[in-house]
Amino acid sequence: MPASPRCITFDCYGTLTRFDMAGATRAQYEGVIAPDALDGFILDFANFRRDEVMGAWKPYQEVVANGLMRTCAHHGIQFDPAAAEAIYACIPGWGPHDDVPEGLAKIAGKVPLVILSNSMRDLIMHNVDRLGAPFAHVFTAEEAGAYKPQFQAFEYMLDQLNCPPEEIMHVSCHYRYDLMTAYDMGFGRRVFVDRGVEFPAKGYETDTIADIRELAGLIGL
């Protein structure tokens, strides 16, 4: 693909928005779970949430609640629906990583910016409005009827953009939610933002950057 893609598509939560599900979970379970087990509980919660999005679409608050319920069962503790509600309620208040406003400003207006998020329409704009850059489109799993990493989510976005995948650069801090699927679907370029969320995966022909401010250099700006 040319150095400058037809558009750049982004994951939002974790990649652009400081998605502090770990902190929200820790706030609910400190004092409930032994300190030496809490990190494992948080990791398991993340894994169960990812498993929850692999089936038919359901509201994201159900993804959170079901994932937390399964995590509690796995750790042998009582599930409290109020804890799931409190964790979900934190999401609208999360703002961008420090590098994001400056990084997006370097490319905004030069290449159309698009978000594809595992979110809901009434939730995502609370976070997008904090990013400090204009987005041409914001697509959600709710509209697609499927969550990433399912192909259907990406297919919905491609249909809306009327753009072949080979002309798109997709940017994410998640291999398993985003970049593996983008590779399999033939996206022209894939960029991994190393937020410490996942280890870089080999074999996916993906550029790696430390933060969004490096993105402009990848497209010659």
Secondary structure, 3 states (H helix, E strand, C coil): CCCCCCEEEECCECCCECCCHHHHHHHHHECCECHHHHHHHHHHHHHHHHHHCCCCCCCHHHHHHHHHHHHHHHHCCCCCHHHHHHHHHHHHHCCECCCHHHHHHHHCCCCCEEEEECCCHHHHHHHHCCCCCCCCEEEEHHHHCCCCCCHHHHHHHHHHHCCCHHHEEEEECCHHHHHHHHHHCCCCEEEEECCCCCCCCCCCCCEEECCHHHHHHHCCC
